[in-house]
Structure formats: structure tokens, C-alpha cells
Amino acid sequence: MKSAFLLSLSALALSASGALADEIRVLNWQGYGTDLDWSLKAFEEATGHTVVHEYFNSEQEMLTKMRTNPGAYDVVLVNAIYNPQATEEGLLAPIDTSALENYAGIPADFAESDLVTEGGEVYGVPWTWGVTSFAVNTQVFDPVPDTLDVLWDPAHAGRVSIRDDAVEAMQIGALATGQGINDIQDLDAVKAKLEALMPQVRTFWGSENDWNQYMAAGEFDVATYWSGSAARSAAMGLPVEFVVPKEGAIGWLDSLTIPATSEHKEAAAQFIDWMIDPEFYVKWDAEGAPASANADAAAALDETAFNRRVLGDPEVAARVQFQTPVDDDTRQQYLEIWQALKAAQ
């Protein structure tokens, strides 16, 4: 049975001629929810709009693509810590959330985040959130460790991995040295901790596909990872368990935005509303997804679902430190430290 949302979209499609149907161009990580075949087919049937994708491999690449390709994209996935920068550069258009039926399910702590300007204009719709921590190969560990110290355990030398991302690495180092991720006071301690990690590292991973291939080949015992990706990896049959350790973990929020130069803003808003629909999310979650920023979607999950059972646990949530925007000077400082550490490996 169709939801009221799907019925309203179907009515919209029936009232529109084929000439009014748009091609919506989406920029996102590959395999990250917006490009699911079954969802795109249903969306096209309901609205008449088609969706094509282009992908990026880093947030910096995403920003560069928007800067250098005006008019090329209609929906772009932007992590909340990059949203203020993209907004200040004029890359994003304000979004009328009253036109989004499913926006009512977004709780205030997400809706009033860095996606909103001081004047109250919304430049990103909270879509998914999750945790960066680590996952282990369950064929190696019994019991599963509850501490970041496992990354430094000599027993796993040469079978550890960390993502090749300077900010993320520095924040992992901050957690491991008992510091806050958004205001690192003792950079020397973080540098020393990461320097000690380098001999442990088998490789630096860059994409979910990379991570899965190494884990499937049995080359990782433990590696930093994203919660939603770990859920997908487990759904694929990999022997993976995600851990939110006692030291804490990095929380992040991803938003769906509409570029200022989009020529299909109304259709883009319809697609965003589709992506935050609980009916879509519950089906996606069964395949492995990050947590939904829509509370109605989260509540619709089965109680055994990872994103309800684990991330919905107040004790786990209390250990998560959510990222705040990183200024250019700090980002450059982190990059220089990270590059020097890798070069000396």
C-alpha cells in the first residue's frame, strides 16, 4: 500500500505532462542511498522525473565540482561541517522546507544546526547521521574490544587501517588522547599518538569499496570506519562488527542541498523529500544505511535494527562528539601534520 507521500507524488505526475518532467542531477558519494535502483525507479514512476548521478571521493572534490561546474547539479550531498563554507561562497540556494512533507519529522537539534543561517534560512536538509569509529573482523576478535587502544595493539601490527583523511585522523588521535575533537588543545600529544600508529598500518583506505575489499581478503583485523558503511558491510556478509568505544566517537551529519545554479529546484526539492521519507528509509536501512535524521523514520525501524538498537542507545549516544566546522587554517595545519606522518612512515 502506498504512503500518502507516494500517492501525492503520483497525483503530481499524473497532472504533469511528460514535457514538464525534469532530469535531476545528483552529486554524492557512490552507493550512498540516492542512487539505489529500486528507489530511482519508484521515484520516476511517481513523478516522471529521471535522476542521473555524478560522484566525488572527498568533500574538497565536491566543493571544487560545484565551484567549477555551475548549473551541472540539482542536488548535492554536503556534510554539515562544510555547509557554512558552501553557503558563504554562494554555492547553495535556500530551501523552502514548508514544501517538504517529510521535513516535519526532523528534530530541532538537527534542523537548527549549521545548515541554517542566523537569519533562519535553510541551506541544507538533514538527511543522515552516523558515527566514525572503528570496526573489527569478528573472525579475529572474541570478545570484541571496547577501546581505541586496539588500533595500537602490537598483536595486530600490519593489519590495521585508518582512512586517509587529515581531519578524521586528527580527531581519532584526539579521542585516543582523551581530548575533544573540536578543540584539540595538545596537538603534540595527538601527533605522537598517530606517529605510534603508523607502524601498525597495513594501508590507508579511501573509499568504502577499498575497505570492503581489504576486509573480504582477510587483510584487516581492525580499521576505522563509518557506522552506516559497517552496517552495509555486515549486510554483504562480511564478518564485521562496529564499535563505539569507551573513549568516544566522531559524530557527523550529512545534508541534501540544492545548488544556487540548479535549473530544476522544484524537482530537486521533490527528490529531497523522497529521500527523507520514512518509507524509503526503512527499506534502505534493511540493506545497510546510516541513521536517518528524520525521527519518524528512525521510529519506524524494527527494534533489532542496528540504527535503533545501537545508535538509539542513550549510553552510546552520550559518547559521541559531533563535528563542528573546521576553519581553513586549522584544516591546513592538520593536513601538514598528517602528510608529514605518512611521509615518515
C-alpha distance (Angstrom), angle and dihedral (degrees) to the residues before:
residue distance angle dihedral
M1 . . .
K2 3.79 . .
S3 3.80 120.7 .
A4 3.80 119.6 -120.0
F5 3.78 87.1 -105.3
L6 3.80 93.2 56.0
L7 3.79 91.0 46.0
S8 3.80 91.4 52.1
L9 3.78 90.7 50.2
S10 3.79 90.5 48.2
A11 3.78 90.1 52.4
L12 3.77 89.4 50.3
A13 3.79 91.3 52.2
L14 3.80 92.5 48.5
S15 3.79 91.2 52.0
A16 3.79 93.3 49.3
S17 3.77 125.9 76.9
G18 3.78 120.5 -128.1
A19 3.80 88.5 -108.3
L20 3.78 89.8 65.4
A21 3.79 94.2 54.7
D22 3.81 113.2 109.1
E23 3.76 135.4 -150.3
I24 3.80 106.2 -126.4
R25 3.80 114.8 -153.0
V26 3.79 114.8 -152.0
L27 3.82 128.2 -165.7
N28 3.80 113.8 -160.3
W29 3.79 146.0 123.9
Q30 3.81 109.3 -67.6
G31 3.80 113.9 -97.6
Y32 3.80 93.1 13.5
G33 3.79 105.8 133.0
T34 3.79 102.5 -86.3
D35 3.81 93.7 77.3
L36 3.81 100.3 51.8
D37 3.81 107.5 136.2
W38 3.80 96.5 -140.6
S39 3.79 92.3 50.6
L40 3.81 94.7 46.5
K41 3.80 90.7 49.8
A42 3.82 91.8 51.0
F43 3.81 91.8 45.7
E44 3.81 91.8 51.4
E45 3.80 91.5 48.1
A46 3.81 91.0 49.8
T47 3.81 99.3 44.1
G48 3.79 109.3 15.4
H49 3.81 89.8 -123.8
T50 3.79 119.8 127.6
V51 3.80 123.4 -147.7
V52 3.80 128.3 -146.2
H53 3.78 126.1 -176.6
E54 3.76 140.3 -143.1
Y55 3.79 121.3 -177.0
F56 3.79 140.8 -144.1
N57 3.80 131.9 -160.8
S58 3.81 99.4 -152.6
E59 3.78 139.5 19.2
Q60 3.80 90.3 -112.0
E61 3.81 89.8 55.9
M62 3.81 89.1 49.4
L63 3.81 91.7 54.2
T64 3.80 91.7 46.2
K65 3.80 91.6 51.6
M66 3.80 91.6 52.4
R67 3.81 92.4 46.7
T68 3.79 95.5 48.8
N69 3.83 100.9 36.4
P70 3.82 108.1 51.9
G71 3.77 111.8 -173.8
A72 3.81 93.0 14.6
Y73 3.82 97.8 107.0
D74 3.79 137.5 46.4
V75 3.83 101.3 -178.9
V76 3.81 124.5 27.6
L77 3.80 129.3 -176.6
V78 3.82 107.4 -130.5
N79 3.79 124.4 179.0
A80 3.81 109.4 -128.4
I81 3.80 93.9 -117.2
Y82 3.82 89.1 61.5
N83 3.78 95.5 43.2
P84 3.84 97.4 86.2
Q85 3.80 90.4 51.6
A86 3.80 93.0 48.9
T87 3.82 90.3 46.2
E88 3.81 93.6 49.4
E89 3.79 90.2 50.2
G90 3.79 90.2 55.1
L91 3.80 93.1 -116.7
L92 3.81 95.5 127.4
A93 3.79 135.5 60.7
P94 3.82 123.0 -139.3
I95 3.80 113.2 -104.7
D96 3.80 124.6 -136.3
T97 3.79 99.3 -136.8
S98 3.82 91.8 -172.6
A99 3.80 86.1 75.7
L100 3.82 91.1 58.3
E101 3.79 111.1 85.9
N102 3.81 94.0 -164.7
Y103 3.81 96.7 47.3
A104 3.82 89.1 89.9
G105 3.80 88.1 76.1
I106 3.82 93.8 60.8
P107 3.84 109.0 104.2
A108 3.79 120.3 -131.7
D109 3.81 96.2 -109.6
F110 3.81 88.8 63.5
A111 3.80 98.6 32.0
E112 3.82 92.0 52.5
S113 3.81 95.8 46.3
D114 3.82 131.4 109.0
L115 3.79 87.8 -59.3
V116 3.79 90.9 80.0
T117 3.81 127.0 68.5
E118 3.79 124.2 -135.2
G119 3.79 87.3 -101.3
G120 3.80 90.5 58.9
E121 3.80 98.8 -108.4
V122 3.79 114.4 144.9
Y123 3.82 115.5 -134.1
G124 3.78 98.8 172.2
V125 3.79 137.1 28.3
P126 3.84 112.7 -133.6
W127 3.78 104.9 -118.0
T128 3.79 114.0 161.0
W129 3.75 137.8 -2.5
G130 3.73 134.8 -170.6
V131 3.76 149.2 150.4
T132 3.78 133.9 -88.6
S133 3.79 111.1 -148.2
F134 3.80 129.1 110.8
A135 3.77 140.4 -65.6
V136 3.79 128.5 -151.7
N137 3.76 136.6 -146.8
T138 3.81 101.5 -111.2
Q139 3.80 90.4 -154.3
V140 3.80 87.3 67.2
F141 3.81 102.6 38.7
D142 3.78 129.6 61.4
P143 2.93 111.3 -174.1
V144 3.80 103.1 24.1
P145 3.84 110.4 -118.3
D146 3.80 120.4 -113.0
T147 3.81 98.8 -158.1
L148 3.80 139.3 73.3
D149 3.80 86.9 -131.4
V150 3.81 87.8 85.5
L151 3.82 89.0 76.8
W152 3.80 88.2 63.2
D153 3.82 96.5 41.8
P154 3.85 108.2 123.6
A155 3.80 89.0 -143.4
H156 3.81 87.5 74.4
A157 3.80 99.1 42.9
G158 3.81 110.9 149.8
R159 3.80 91.8 14.3
V160 3.81 99.4 78.9
S161 3.80 127.4 95.9
I162 3.79 136.9 -171.0
R163 3.78 128.5 -173.0
D164 3.79 115.8 -98.0
D165 3.80 94.5 -117.9
A166 3.80 121.8 117.9
V167 3.81 98.7 -150.8
E168 3.79 93.7 45.1
A169 3.81 92.2 47.3
M170 3.80 92.4 50.1
Q171 3.79 91.0 49.2
I172 3.81 91.5 50.2
G173 3.81 87.1 50.7
A174 3.79 90.2 49.8
L175 3.80 91.9 53.6
A176 3.80 91.0 47.1
T177 3.82 90.4 53.9
G178 3.80 94.5 46.4
Q179 3.80 96.8 -104.5
G180 3.78 135.6 129.3
I181 3.80 115.0 -98.7
N182 3.82 95.7 -136.4
D183 3.79 99.8 50.2
I184 3.79 110.2 30.0
Q185 3.80 106.7 -168.8
D186 3.80 100.4 179.6
L187 3.79 108.3 45.9
D188 3.79 91.5 166.4
A189 3.79 90.4 61.2
V190 3.80 90.6 50.4
K191 3.81 91.9 47.8
A192 3.80 91.1 50.2
K193 3.80 91.8 47.9
L194 3.80 93.2 50.2
E195 3.80 91.1 44.1
A196 3.80 88.2 57.2
L197 3.81 89.0 50.9
M198 3.80 95.9 55.5
P199 3.85 96.9 80.2
Q200 3.81 88.5 53.3
V201 3.80 94.5 57.0
R202 3.81 120.6 105.8
T203 3.81 92.3 -175.3
F204 3.80 141.5 -31.1
W205 3.78 110.5 -106.0
G206 3.78 122.4 -144.6
S207 3.80 107.6 -179.9
E208 3.78 140.4 27.3
N209 3.80 89.2 -111.3
D210 3.82 90.7 55.0
W211 3.80 90.8 50.1
N212 3.81 93.4 49.2
Q213 3.78 93.4 48.7
Y214 3.80 93.3 52.2
M215 3.80 92.2 45.3
A216 3.81 92.3 47.0
A217 3.81 89.0 51.8
G218 3.80 89.8 53.3
E219 3.80 93.4 -117.4
F220 3.81 97.2 124.4
D221 3.78 126.3 67.4
V222 3.79 93.5 172.1
A223 3.80 133.5 -1.5
T224 3.77 139.2 166.4
Y225 3.79 111.4 -100.0
W226 3.79 147.1 158.3
S227 3.81 120.6 -95.4
G228 3.80 95.6 -127.7
S229 3.78 91.8 47.4
A230 3.79 90.5 50.4
A231 3.81 89.0 53.3
R232 3.82 89.6 52.4
S233 3.80 92.1 46.5
A234 3.79 91.0 51.9
A235 3.82 90.4 47.4
M236 3.83 87.2 55.1
G237 3.79 88.8 58.0
L238 3.80 99.2 -103.1
P239 3.84 115.1 146.6
V240 3.79 93.6 -113.1
E241 3.79 134.9 143.9
F242 3.79 123.0 -179.3
V243 3.80 118.7 -139.3
V244 3.80 131.9 -156.8
P245 3.82 97.6 -163.6
K246 3.77 129.6 -149.8
E247 3.83 90.9 -102.8
G248 3.79 90.2 62.1
A249 3.80 136.0 -115.3
I250 3.79 141.8 -111.3
G251 3.80 116.5 -95.1
W252 3.80 122.2 -155.5
L253 3.80 138.5 -179.3
D254 3.80 124.8 -150.7
S255 3.78 122.3 -157.9
L256 3.78 136.1 -164.6
T257 3.79 112.3 -130.6
I258 3.79 139.1 -177.4
P259 3.82 115.8 -132.0
A260 3.78 116.6 -125.7
T261 3.81 89.4 -122.7
S262 3.82 96.2 52.3
E263 3.79 113.2 128.1
H264 3.81 93.2 -160.6
K265 3.80 104.5 52.0
E266 3.81 96.4 146.7
A267 3.80 92.8 51.3
A268 3.80 89.5 44.1
A269 3.81 90.2 55.5
Q270 3.81 89.8 51.1
F271 3.80 90.1 53.2
I272 3.81 91.9 49.1
D273 3.81 90.0 50.7
W274 3.81 88.2 51.9
M275 3.80 90.4 52.3
I276 3.82 93.8 53.9
D277 3.81 93.6 44.9
P278 3.84 111.0 120.2
E279 3.80 90.3 -137.3
F280 3.80 90.9 59.7
Y281 3.79 93.3 43.0
V282 3.80 97.7 52.0
K283 3.80 90.4 54.0
W284 3.82 92.0 45.7
D285 3.81 92.0 48.2
A286 3.81 90.0 58.9
E287 3.81 87.5 62.1
G288 3.82 93.9 46.5
A289 3.79 120.5 -80.1
P290 3.79 141.1 166.1
A291 3.79 117.3 -101.5
S292 3.79 115.1 -74.8
A293 3.79 118.7 -115.5
N294 3.81 86.7 -146.1
A295 3.81 108.3 91.1
D296 3.81 91.0 -157.2
A297 3.80 89.3 57.1
A298 3.80 92.6 48.1
A299 3.81 91.0 49.5
A300 3.81 90.3 52.4
L301 3.82 92.2 62.0
D302 3.77 122.5 103.0
E303 3.80 111.6 -99.4
T304 3.81 90.2 -116.0
A305 3.83 93.7 57.0
F306 3.82 113.8 116.7
N307 3.80 93.6 -127.5
R308 3.79 90.6 55.3
R309 3.80 100.5 32.7
V310 3.83 97.8 45.7
L311 3.81 109.8 18.7
G312 3.78 89.7 36.8
D313 3.83 90.9 58.1
P314 3.85 108.0 106.4
E315 3.82 91.2 -146.1
V316 3.80 90.9 55.3
A317 3.80 92.9 43.7
A318 3.80 90.0 53.2
R319 3.82 90.0 61.8
V320 3.81 93.7 54.9
Q321 3.81 120.1 98.9
F322 3.81 111.2 -160.7
Q323 3.79 117.3 -138.9
T324 3.79 120.6 -113.1
P325 3.84 124.6 -159.6
V326 3.82 115.3 -70.0
D327 3.80 116.7 -140.7
D328 3.81 120.5 -128.8
D329 3.81 95.2 -108.1
T330 3.79 93.2 52.3
R331 3.80 91.7 44.6
Q332 3.81 90.1 52.2
Q333 3.80 91.2 48.1
Y334 3.80 91.0 51.8
L335 3.81 90.9 47.5
E336 3.79 92.7 52.6
I337 3.81 91.7 49.7
W338 3.79 92.4 47.4
Q339 3.80 94.8 47.2
A340 3.81 91.1 49.5
L341 3.80 91.1 50.7
K342 3.80 92.3 51.1
A343 3.81 92.8 45.1
A344 3.80 91.1 53.8
Q345 3.80 93.6 49.5
